[in-house]
Amino acid sequence: MQHQLISLSPDLKQIRDEGYEIEINGGYVCIHHIPYLNSEREIKHGKLVCALNLATPTLAGSPNDHTMYFCGEQPCHFTGQPMSEIINSMQNAPLVNGLIGNYYLSSKPASGKYANYYDKIVRYASLISVAAKAADPSATARTYKPMEDDEKEGVFMYYDTNSSRANILQLTEKFKGLKIGIIGLGGTGSYVLDFVAKTPVQEIHLFDGDEFNVHNSFRAPGATSIIDLEMRKAKVDYFFEIYSKMHKRIVPHHSYITSASVQLLQNLDYVFICVDKNSVRREIIDLLLPLGISFIDTGMGVTLVDGELTALLRTTTGTTEKNDHLSERIPTGDVEDNEYDENIQIAELNAQNAIFAILKWKKLIGFYQDRRREHHSSFTLNVGEILNGDTQS
């Protein structure tokens, strides 16, 4: 995909054709082998890095801004003095795949914005290397060296430029290698999938034995066509077709989870339980605990009070380190008197339930800070109250 993107983007292609060592690394444009002088007036080679902005999945847009990262020692003039006119600050910012932006550079063109990546990169390469060229006229960034594609093992169909724009690719690395299971693809489970599919986890396994019907379309992300509904697709197949357009490693299982199918869970790292029957969730939890798989169980109760709906949303986490609270927090009996079974067009509650679960999962892996380390929380809609409990010491 890297070579296709470079070939189809005129400015990136011009950079490559003129011999610069261009690489698309995650959501960044990286130019290797930039000659410069350090404070000892020694010729060194560094990298120029800036966020990649895409107009389409295969076409670069214009740069987001005029700044650039430099990876290397402090670049200096021929005299050995720092290039303070373009060095904004020392950053040592983790970018992606171990790449560190040591210095943050700023050189704004007269127009205020670079029109394309060629203009931006050639300008910075010229500024950084001018002193090295003065010391050695043969010093050049144009090596004509071929660069390998870094996305052979990528899980997305296109680059994650959202994370690079926000400079959080170093945090998204925490998702890599994880295998996730989502049990139940009703309202809450489908929104969980929507959020998980936007992370670079290694695999996403979908478990549900039901068909996708009309009522499901009113509490799932996006909009369903009549043609899809008439085809009576399995839920896992319906959502696979949608989200595999973005994530390469979605695995559908048209199956319920029981003791007969528990082997499907064995290699997973985290599981989201999004089922509406308490007896089923209890059975699933009893299967997960011996396997040592961390899970997040979602629950929702919706009731009619004085002609209005109110709801209780529950998020309960179980890990190998903390699971002694589960017997008190996980309901065991199936509740019949629940308007949720009938009043199904409440997608916002499904989405909110999924959001609570996703936030807790991202806390568990260290993406979000977690100071309370709660393993159970409940949100009561009519009073807008969140209660946390069962903290891990």
BALUMKE-759653 format. One record per residue: x, y, z of N, C-alpha, C in turn. Coordinates in steps of 0.001 Angstrom, whole numbers, padded with zeros to 6 digits, always signed. Example, Ala and Ser with C-alpha at 12.3 -4.5 7.8 and 13.67 -1.06 7.14 Angstrom:
<sites>
+013190-005690+007800+012300-004500+007800+013200-003300+007800 +012850-002250+007080+013670-001060+007140+012900+000030+007870 
</sites>
This chain:
<sites>
+000822-001206+000000+000000+000000+000000+000859+001259+000000 +002038+001218+000652+002917+002377+000677+003329+002785-000733 +003733+001802-001524+004200+002121-002868+003063+002646-003739 +001865+002114-003554+000716+002601-004306+000409+004047-003942 +000436+004357-002643+000162+005718-002189+001183+006692-002756 +002445+006326-002720+003495+007202-003238+003347+007370-004750 +003063+006283-005436+002962+006341-006894+001784+007180-007368 +000670+007151-006626-000537+007859-007041-000588+009300-006558 +000297+009674-005640+000339+011050-005128+001473+011791-005827 +001173+012748-006681+002220+013395-007483+003362+013980-006658 +003047+014590-005518+004117+015198-004725+005003+014152-004063 +004404+013078-003530+005209+012011-002927+006021+011287-003995 +005414+011077-005154+006124+010421-006249+007320+011260-006704 +007169+012579-006743+008270+013441-007157+009412+013370-006152 +009069+013280-004872+010103+013128-003841+010883+011841-004078 +010169+010760-004306+010832+009476-004549+011634+009502-005847 +011042+010059-006906+011714+010054-008206+012987+010885-008191 +013056+011873-007328+014270+012689-007242+015312+012093-006305 +015052+010871-005814+016088+010142-005095+016040+010219-003594 +015057+010901-003028+014964+010965-001568+014469+009621-001022 +014950+009240+000145+014559+007983+000776+013243+008197+001531 +012154+008172+000796+010847+008427+001373+010211+007130+001860 +009577+007207+003023+008886+006060+003603+007602+006557+004253 +006528+005805+004098+005307+006064+004855+005336+005131+006045 +005494+005680+007228+005637+004895+008455+004435+005179+009331 +003498+004214+009346+002256+004471+010052+001536+005623+009377 +001270+006666+010120+000598+007840+009566+001543+009009+009363 +002834+008733+009142+003822+009786+008964+004567+009623+007644 +004984+010752+007076+005926+010769+005965+007313+010923+006563 +008188+010001+006233+009536+010008+006808+010562+010031+005676 +011518+010964+005750+012605+011067+004779+013907+010735+005498 +014555+009665+005062+015786+009202+005695+017010+009885+005078 +018133+009703+005760+019454+010061+005243+019553+011555+004896 +019121+012406+005831+019275+013855+005660+020619+014275+006267 +021598+014721+005456+022896+015110+006018+022791+016419+006795 +023537+016490+007912+023558+017711+008718+024855+017752+009521 +025158+018897+010091+026303+019040+010978+025828+019080+012417 +026534+018348+013303+026234+018460+014726+027088+019565+015340 +027035+019718+016653+027757+020815+017324+029268+020670+017214 +029740+019441+016910+031174+019215+016731+031581+019378+015269 +030647+019853+014457+030851+020073+013030+031162+018765+012296 +030585+017660+012831+030699+016359+012180+029466+016154+011289 +029681+015536+010151+028559+015242+009262+027823+014003+009775 +026554+014166+010039+025698+013085+010484+024510+012963+009530 +023705+011952+009758+022507+011776+008943+021301+011552+009845 +020261+012316+009590+019043+012210+010390+017825+011973+009515 +016654+012125+010123+015394+011914+009410+014490+013128+009596 +013723+013438+008575+012664+014438+008651+011326+013702+008669 +010446+014094+009588+009184+013383+009765+008057+014383+009951 +006949+014172+009248+005753+014989+009468+004513+014125+009277 +003405+014560+009848+002158+013799+009760+001673+013726+008322 +001142+012570+007971+000572+012359+006640-000902+012732+006648 -001311+013539+005700-002715+013887+005526-003193+013279+004215 -004274+012502+004268-004774+011828+003078-006029+012502+002554 -006065+012708+001237-007292+013175+000598-008215+011995+000338 -007627+010862-000056-008324+009588-000206-007366+008528+000329 -007815+007268+000471-006896+006233+000970-005648+006035+000121 -005659+006472-001130-004491+006272-001999-003941+007574-002570 -004320+008708-001988-003863+009996-002508-003581+010950-001355 -002347+011458-001301-001985+012404-000245-002669+013744-000481 -003109+014352+000617-003630+015708+000544-002505+016693+000770 -002844+017909+001123-001815+018894+001438-001412+018741+002897 -000193+019128+003271+000257+018992+004662-000654+019737+005632 -000780+019176+006834-001643+019784+007853-001127+021145+008302 +000196+021282+008415+000771+022547+008871+002192+022672+008331 +002913+023651+008831+004247+023931+008291+005375+023331+009127 +005059+022584+010184+006091+022095+011099+006629+020734+010666 +007739+020362+011299+008410+019116+010939+009183+018614+012156 +009248+017287+012307+010127+016690+013313+011464+016346+012673 +012534+016439+013488+013852+015999+013043+014347+014949+014011 +014791+013819+013491+015330+012726+014297+016839+012714+014152 +017522+013035+015207+018969+013096+015185+019477+014051+016257 +020767+014372+016193+021330+015370+017101+020856+016766+016682 +021196+017755+017488+020798+019123+017156+021502+019585+015872 +020747+019933+014847+021372+020387+013592+021990+021773+013775 +023195+021947+013208+023941+023185+013426+024426+023790+012106 +024769+025071+012205+025378+025780+011084+026833+025343+010926 +027473+025835+009879+028871+025500+009628+029767+025931+010785 +029341+026937+011532+030115+027435+012681+029968+026554+013912 +029019+025622+013880+028758+024791+015044+027646+025321+015928 +027091+026476+015564+025984+027050+016330+024661+026404+015904 +023754+026173+016851+022466+025537+016522+021676+026351+015502 +020893+025675+014685+020014+026344+013720+018758+026838+014448 +018963+027798+015321+017880+028268+016186+016749+028930+015412 +017043+029374+014187+016003+030039+013409+014917+029074+012933 +015218+027768+012909+014186+026795+012515+013883+025790+013625 +014700+025745+014677+014450+024815+015782+013475+025465+016752 +012284+024909+016823+011289+025429+017753+011552+024953+019166 +011846+023665+019323+012078+023115+020665+012655+021719+020552 +013293+021286+021654+013693+019884+021767+012473+019123+022291 +012118+018004+021626+010892+017300+021973+011129+015887+022489 +011969+015119+021786+012119+013692+022076+010748+013022+022134 +009922+013319+021139+008542+012837+021102+008466+011466+020444 +007902+010451+021138+007675+009155+020491+006636+009307+019388 +006967+008855+018191+006053+009015+017058+005403+007686+016684 +006172+006751+016130+005611+005462+015730+006745+004476+015519 +006499+003207+015875+007461+002126+015617+008872+002458+016094 +008973+003043+017271+010275+003367+017849+010906+004638+017313 +010245+005333+016415+010760+006573+015837+010579+007711+016839 +011646+008435+017123+011618+009532+018094+011889+010856+017385 +010986+011796+017540+011210+013137+017015+011995+013958+018020 +013309+014077+017811+014159+014743+018801+013982+016251+018820 +013760+016849+017647+013607+018312+017570+012364+018652+016743 +011703+019689+017189+010501+020175+016514+010882+021423+015737 +010714+021369+014411+011172+022445+013544+009996+023276+013041 +010284+024539+012766+009256+025436+012231+009878+026389+011225 +009426+026259+009984+009853+027166+008923+008644+027435+008040 +007959+028528+008308+006716+028831+007594+007022+029533+006280 +006440+029056+005182+006659+029729+003893+005933+031067+003863 +006270+031885+002888+005671+033216+002790+004159+033154+002647 +003664+032096+002005+002218+031950+001818+001510+031515+003086 +002281+031077+004084+001706+030629+005346+001469+029137+005418 +001462+028441+004251+001193+027005+004239+001836+026388+003005 +002415+025206+003204+002996+024484+002074+001878+023875+001232 +001990+024011-000068+000952+023522-000979+000950+022006-001087 +002117+021393-000901+002218+019938-001043+003422+019438-000266 +003564+018114-000186+004662+017533+000590+006007+017725-000096 +006021+017783-001403+007296+018001-002088+007897+019339-001674 +007114+020394-001747+007628+021718-001381+008101+021744+000066 +007333+021125+000940+007667+021152+002364+008948+020374+002657 +009026+019178+002152+010156+018311+002486+011447+018799+001837 +011374+019205+000589+012581+019707-000078+013083+020971+000609 +012175+021834+001047+012570+023046+001764+013312+022702+003051 +012743+021815+003860+013403+021448+005124+014705+020698+004878 +014723+019812+003906+015956+019078+003597+017067+020034+003197 +016719+021066+002440+017705+022060+002024+018237+022854+003211 +017338+023283+004092+017744+024060+005267+018654+023262+006192 +018297+022006+006430+019061+021178+007364+020424+020802+006786 +020497+020530+005488+021719+019971+004904+022688+021013+004361 +022308+022298+004390+023161+023312+003773+024541+023361+004415 +024607+023195+005751+025910+023246+006424+026745+022011+006084 +026099+020840+006011+026827+019622+005660+027381+019715+004244 +026618+020317+003329+027088+020480+001958+028280+021440+001897 +028273+022444+002798+029407+023370+002840+030670+022658+003296 +030487+021695+004212+031640+020935+004701+032076+019873+003710 +031097+019307+003003+031399+018257+002026+030388+018369+000897 +030788+018911-000246+029856+019124-001365+029165+017849-001847 +029710+016671-001510+029086+015424-001960+027956+014973-001031 +027796+015648+000109+026738+015260+001051+025371+015505+000404 +024507+014503+000430+023206+014637-000217+022173+013727+000443 +020932+014169+000387+019819+013336+000846+019246+012502-000293 +019698+012766-001512+019141+012087-002692+020015+010876-003027 +019714+009754-002381+020532+008549-002509+019971+007565-003532 +018728+007743-003931+018042+006830-004848+017979+005402-004296 +017961+005291-002986+017873+003978-002350+016413+003539-002285 +016093+002308-002718+014701+001828-002618+014324+001574-001163 +013076+001894-000810+012590+001719+000552+011536+000620+000580 +011610-000257+001599+010648-001341+001721+009325-000817+002282 +008251-001528+001963+006925-001188+002460+006811-001626+003913 +006456-000699+004813+006349-001004+006238+004989-001558+006624 +004032-001640+005681+002663-002000+006023+002286-003424+005627 +003265-004288+005439+002952-005654+005035+002115-006367+006086 +002336-006054+007354+001607-006703+008430+000522-005806+009006 +000213-004713+008345-000792-003800+008860-002178-004414+008855 -003012-003994+009793-004362-004560+009913-005414-003673+009264 -005058-002440+008912-006023-001545+008285-005890-001591+006767 -006994-001267+006110-006992-001202+004658-006320+000077+004155 -006144+001048+005034-005486+002306+004700-004837+002853+005966 -003999+003874+005805-003205+004368+006920-004056+005081+007964 -003662+004929+009222-004334+005599+010340-003756+007006+010477 -004239+007923+009656-003737+009299+009729-004397+010075+010862 -005483+009555+011428-006104+010229+012564-005164+010248+013760 -004522+009104+014028-003610+009021+015169-002354+009847+014942 -001864+009872+013698-000661+010664+013437-000956+012151+013535 -002150+012577+013105-002525+013992+013227-002555+014414+014690 -003002+013500+015550-003073+013797+016983-001780+013444+017704 -000814+012878+016958+000482+012490+017519+000325+011485+018661 -000553+010482+018473-000741+009454+019500-000486+008054+018940 +000253+007963+017826+000538+006638+017272+001311+005778+018257 +002135+006414+019120+002878+005630+020103+001943+004966+021095 +000761+005556+021326-000221+004941+022217-000990+003830+021509 -001279+004020+020233-002017+002984+019519-001188+001714+019345 +000122+001802+019546+000956+000611+019510+000516-000401+020568 -000121+000075+021644-000551-000815+022728-001637-001787+022291 -002312-001494+021193-003344-002394+020690-002773-003527+019853 -001581-003338+019321-001043-004285+018358-000794-005651+018994 -001187-006679+018274-001006-008042+018741-002171-008587+019538 -003095-007735+019962-004217-008186+020779-005276-008873+019927 -005849-009922+020488-006950-010636+019849-008203-010437+020701 -009231-009878+020085-010423-009446+020799-011628-010279+020375 -012475-010626+021334-013720-011311+021045-014906-010445+021434 -015940-010443+020624-017185-009745+020933-018297-010783+020872 -018873-011084+022015-019928-012084+022091-021270-011378+022133 -022032-011520+021075-023318-010851+020960-023202-009596+020127 -023885-009554+018993-023817-008408+018092-025175-007728+017962 -025844-007586+019099-027053-006782+019138-026676-005316+019173 -027508-004501+019815-027249-003069+019829-025910-002714+020445 -025653-003190+021668-024410-002827+022348-023199-003455+021673 -023288-004733+021332-022150-005415+020709-021753-004827+019374 -022734-004365+018603-022402-003781+017301-021665-002458+017460 -022016-001685+018490-021277-000445+018732-019895-000734+019289 -019759-001773+020101-018428-002172+020556-017547-002492+019346 -018088-003238+018396-017337-003547+017174-016947-002277+016434 -017850-001331+016347-017569-000086+015635-016338+000607+016217 -016220+000596+017547-015078+001256+018190-013809+000404+018103 -013922-000901+018321-012744-001771+018296-012139-001828+016891 -013002-001794+015864-012515-001884+014485-011645-000699+014100 -011687+000366+014867-010876+001555+014584-009557+001542+015365 -009227+000394+015972-007946+000220+016654-007142-000853+015922 -005808-000807+015987-004982-001779+015249-004780-003095+015987 -005851-003641+016583-005730-004955+017215-005467-006008+016140 -004866-007107+016546-004467-008124+015579-005670-008833+014965 -006649-009184+015806-007824-009899+015309-009054-009462+016100 -010211-009487+015437-011493-009227+016082-012412-010393+015744 -012770-011183+016742-013618-012352+016542-015042-012026+016944 -015979-012293+016047-017388-011994+016258-018152-013289+016515 -018961-013296+017576-019723-014492+017941-021200-014141+018079 -022022-014747+017239-023461-014576+017339-024110-015591+016405 -025157-016253+016883-025821-017255+016066-027091-016768+015407 -027421-015471+015563-028689-014948+015063-028539-014313+013682 -029702-014089+013052-029747-013319+011811-029872-011831+012131 -029477-011007+011150-029656-009561+011269-031026-009215+010690 -031939-008758+011564-033313-008476+011178-033627-006990+011260 -034847-006650+010889-035254-005245+010813-035036-004530+012138 -035453-005148+013251-035330-004453+014530-033877-004181+014901 -032951-005039+014427-031531-004794+014711-031027-003519+014048 -031588-003188+012887-031102-002031+012141-031374-000724+012870 -032338-000723+013793-032675+000509+014501-031842+000729+015759 -030973-000213+016083-030089-000003+017233-028656-000456+016924 -028252-000274+015678-026899-000596+015253-026290+000620+014568 -024985+000722+014524-024347+001857+013830-024690+001878+012353 -024722+003065+011779-024921+003196+010347-026362+002987+009928 -026567+002762+008634-027894+002569+008069-027902+001314+007206 -028941+000513+007372-029051-000759+006661-029970-000620+005456 -029575-001196+004344-030408-001138+003153-031487-002218+003208 -032556-001990+002470-033615-002988+002362-033067-004279+001754 -032155-004144+000811-031576-005329+000166-030866-006200+001183 -030094-005584+002078-029400-006356+003108-030389-007062+004027 -031473-006374+004377-032466-006981+005257-033178-008144+004573 -033460-007995+003310-034152-009058+002577-033281-010303+002414 -031969-010123+002468-031063-011259+002315-030963-012104+003578 -031482-011567+004704-031511-012306+005974-030131-012874+006307 -029162-011995+006321-027788-012402+006606-027600-012720+008085 -026661-013582+008364-026243-013778+009749-025644-012472+010259 -025853-012179+011539-025313-010929+012092-023812-010835+011877 -023106-011925+012122-021642-011870+012008-021224-011587+010571 -021964-012114+009609-021624-011869+008209-021964-010437+007797 -023089-009953+008295-023497-008581+007977-022445-007587+008465 -022023-007731+009711-021048-006777+010257-019642-007020+009708 -019333-008269+009370-018039-008541+008728-017921-007778+007418 -018976-007805+006620-018936-007120+005323-018724-005620+005491 -019292-005046+006532-019152-003598+006752-017756-003253+007247 -017328-003905+008313-016102-003464+008985-014832-004048+008380 -014949-005076+007552-013759-005554+006847-013344-004589+005744 -014177-003603+005452-013768-002548+004522-012671-001680+005133 -012548-001739+006454-011568-000921+007158-010491-001788+007829 -010931-002868+008493-010023-003717+009263-009889-005072+008582 -008654-005517+008373-008402-006741+007616-008628-008023+008410 -008639-007946+009722-008558-009170+010536-009820-009395+011370 -010967-009304+010744-012225-009583+011427-012640-011011+011081 -012944-011801+012112-013240-013218+011927-014657-013502+012423 -015596-013809+011521-016972-014084+011947-017161-015537+012374 -017907-015742+013458-018271-017084+013917-019790-017113+014073 -020470-017780+013151-021930-017877+013240-022257-018953+014275 -022059-018581+015537-022168-019565+016610-022406-018859+017934 -023141-019526+018813-023244-019073+020195-022077-019658+020971 -021752-019050+022101-020683-019578+022944-021298-020459+024022 -020935-021727+023984-021349-022704+024980-020120-023543+025332 -020306-024496+026212-019194-025382+026564-018702-026164+025348 -019584-026352+024348-019186-027088+023149-018340-026252+022202 -018418-024923+022316-017669-024048+021396-016641-023183+022112 -016366-023478+023378-015474-022633+024167-014060-022584+023602 -013681-023611+022830-012323-023610+022257-012094-022428+021337 -013161-021812+020833-013017-020645+019964-012468-019433+020717 -012547-019468+022031-012117-018326+022842-010687-018452+023341 -010082-019591+023208-008866-019910+023952-007701-018959+023710 -007556-018424+022518-006385-017588+022214-006672-016090+022283 -007830-015735+022822-008190-014320+022883-007573-013649+024101 -007327-012345+023985-006767-011567+025096-007853-010859+025898 -008866-010343+025214-009978-009645+025878-011279-010033+025180 -012337-010133+025983-013649-010466+025444-014677-009472+025966 -015525-008991+025066-016670-008170+025445-017913-009067+025433 -018637-009088+026540-019862-009871+026641-021036-008918+026490 -021780-009077+025422-022872-008149+025102-024136-008945+024805 -024578-009714+025784-025775-010535+025626-026861-010005+026547 -028121-010355+026252-029218-009792+027029-029850-010783+028005 -029369-012011+028048-029883-012995+029001-028843-013258+030084 -029252-013069+031342-028329-013236+032458-027812-014663+032578 -028664-015632+032285-028223-017025+032388-027117-017314+031379 -027213-016703+030193-026195-016905+029163-024885-016228+029561 -024973-014992+030066-023733-014297+030449-023034-015015+031594 -023805-015579+032515-023190-016304+033622-022456-017538+033118 -023050-018231+032153-022397-019406+031580-021119-019013+030851 -021155-017892+030115-019964-017442+029384-018849-017065+030354 -019188-016362+031417-018187-015962+032405-017556-017186+033059 -018365-018201+033360-017829-019429+033958-016878-020146+033002 -017058-019934+031709-016147-020522+030728-014866-019699+030590 -014978-018384+030731-013822-017508+030538-012851-017544+031710 -013364-017617+032917-012505-017535+034103-011411-018612+034120 -011720-019890+033851-010639-020887+033855-009606-020668+032756 -010014-019970+031690-009076-019706+030593-008158-018521+030875 -008442-017776+031945-007616-016621+032284-007750-015474+031316 -008927-015358+030681-009154-014294+029703-009884-013134+030371 -009341-011942+030256-009998-010752+030809-011236-010431+029976 -012279-009959+030649-013514-009667+029933-014200-008449+030530 -015067-007868+029721-015912-006752+030157-017340-007125+029809 -018173-007205+030833-019566-007583+030654-020433-006331+030678 -021298-006209+029693-022194-005057+029626-023612-005490+029944 -024314-004640+030660-025696-004941+030987-026546-003692+030926 -027807-003871+030584-028713-002739+030473-030094-003134+030967 -030687-002281+031771-032065-002469+032177-032844-001203+031894 -033918-001311+031145-034736-000159+030784-036146-000379+031323 -036677+000594+032047-038011+000464+032626-038836+001706+032332 -040139+001538+032361-041085+002616+032111-041575+003156+033449 -041340+004447+033692-041722+005085+034949-042490+006364+034631 -043738+006409+035066-044574+007603+034872-044593+008052+033409 -044719+007097+032526-044816+007415+031111-043515+007795+030445 -042377+007600+031137-041059+007900+030577-040126+006726+030822 -039131+006618+029972-038158+005540+030139-036982+006000+030980 -036507+005113+031825-035233+005331+032491-034410+004061+032321 -033133+004158+032578-032258+003016+032311-031119+002950+033313 -030635+001741+033513-029430+001487+034289-028452+000756+033386 -027300+001347+033165-026260+000737+032338-025147+000245+033248 -024746-001004+033046-023748-001619+033917-022526-002052+033115 -021338-001840+033706-020079-002292+033115-019305-003030+034192 -019113-004328+034012-018426-005148+035012-017237-005833+034354 -016075-005678+034973-014826-006201+034431-014329-007367+035256 -013829-008384+034596-013198-009509+035263-011826-009781+034687 -010836-009920+035541-009474-010236+035119-008924-011337+036015 -007760-011850+035680-007143-012857+036547-006767-012256+037891 -006478-010961+037909-006085-010301+039149-007280-009904+040020 -008439-009677+039379-009592-009190+040132-010867-009809+039573 -011432-010786+040315-012697-011398+039903-013551-011840+041082 -013136-011469+042312-013884-011903+043494-015204-011151+043666 -015425-010134+042880-016646-009339+042969-017753-009823+042043 -017435-010750+041160-018363-011091+040085-019659-011727+040580 -019573-012547+041598-020769-013235+042079-021811-012259+042600 -021366-011096+043096-022299-010098+043611-022759-009126+042526 -021960-008963+041493-022255-007934+040491-022974-008468+039255 -022766-009712+038922-023367-010258+037709-024707-010895+038057 -025805-010400+037517-027111-011010+037793-027189-012416+037206 -027950-013276+037869-028026-014679+037434-029375-015046+036839 -030445-014403+037289-031769-014748+036786-032179-013885+035611 -032898-014460+034668-033402-013702+033526-034593-012862+033956 -034580-011566+033583-035618-010626+033976-036627-010509+032846 -037877-010763+033154-038911-010687+032129-039516-009296+032034 -039628-008593+033186-040299-007284+033224-039309-006187+032865 -038958-006097+031598-037950-005147+031151-038385-004586+029806 -038722-003314+029770-039204-002702+028539-038172-002735+027419 -036910-002985+027755-035865-003057+026726-036150-004164+025716 -036813-005238+026178-037122-006335+025270-038128-005914+024206 -038915-004880+024469-039943-004459+023537-039608-003124+022872 -039125-002170+023644-038829-000837+023126-037395-000821+022624 -037204-001226+021376-035844-001503+020899-035173-000326+020213 -035887+000721+019911-035304+001810+019149-034635+002827+020066 -033626+002357+020797-032920+003209+021754-031412+003045+021538 -030999+003344+020330-029602+003141+019938-028643+003939+020802 -029075+005103+021289-028157+005916+022099-027780+005225+023405 -028696+004434+023977-028349+003684+025182-027386+002552+024856 -027612+001867+023741-026658+000850+023299-025275+001452+023088 -025229+002589+022408-023947+003236+022138-023263+003652+023438 -024029+004195+024376-023443+004620+025645-022927+003427+026439 -023678+002340+026427-023231+001130+027104-021912+000639+026511 -021831+000681+025185-020600+000268+024508-019441+001207+024835 -019725+002491+024915-018669+003461+025216-018061+003197+026587 -018909+002936+027580-018384+002627+028919-017472+001403+028866 -017884+000389+028106-017076-000827+028009-015750-000568+027309 -015785+000202+026232-014571+000515+025485-013604+001341+026330 -014136+002316+027051-013280+003139+027915-012569+002282+028953 -013291+001323+029538-012660+000470+030539-011601-000419+029902 -011899-000969+028724-010903-001796+028035-009643-001002+027735 -009799+000220+027267-008630+001028+026943-007868+001455+028195 -008550+001507+029316-007836+001715+030579-007007+000482+030929 -007575-000686+030727-006881-001923+031069-005574-002073+030307 -005553-001640+029053-004332-001821+028254-003384-000629+028371 -003777+000401+029130-002884+001543+029346-002989+002636+028319 -004053+002635+027528-004256+003723+026575-004769+004965+027304 -005742+004754+028186-006237+005827+029046-005718+005619+030464 -005525+006711+031158-005088+006632+032549-006212+006094+033419 -005864+005247+034381-006854+004618+035256-006377+004710+036704 -006830+005712+037416-006398+005907+038803-007261+005160+039799 -008539+004947+039456-009425+004250+040386-009350+002738+040232 -009117+002275+039017-009050+000848+038698-010322+000127+039145 -011453+000783+038909-012732+000172+039244-013022-001003+038324 -013674-002025+038867-014049-003184+038071-015559-003334+037964 -016262-002335+038425-017709-002321+038280-018170-000873+038317 -019042-000508+037383-019619+000832+037398-021037+000752+036856 -021857+001683+037321-023240+001737+036852-023627+003185+036603 -024400+003370+035555-024893+004693+035193-026412+004676+035253 -026976+005555+036092-028425+005662+036216-028885+006868+035422 -029704+006615+034418-030039+007643+033440-030827+008808+034028 -031877+008519+034811-032783+009600+035203-032184+010565+036218 -031095+010175+036860-030412+011107+037772-029013+011471+037268 -028613+010874+036124-027305+011196+035546-026148+010854+036450 -026238+009738+037152-025246+009402+038171-024441+008173+037779 -023132+008246+037949-022235+007108+037733-021648+006684+039075 -021790+005418+039400-021225+004863+040626-020167+003842+040275 -018993+003951+040891-017887+003033+040668-017623+002214+041920 -017205+000990+041718-016894+000125+042860-015933-000970+042487 -015619-001813+043473-014744-002974+043286-013415-002550+042684 -012743-001640+043363-011445-001180+042883-010374-002218+043166 -009369-002239+042303-008263-003173+042467-007140-002472+043208 -006703-003072+044288-005637-002446+045081-004292-002629+044433 
</sites>
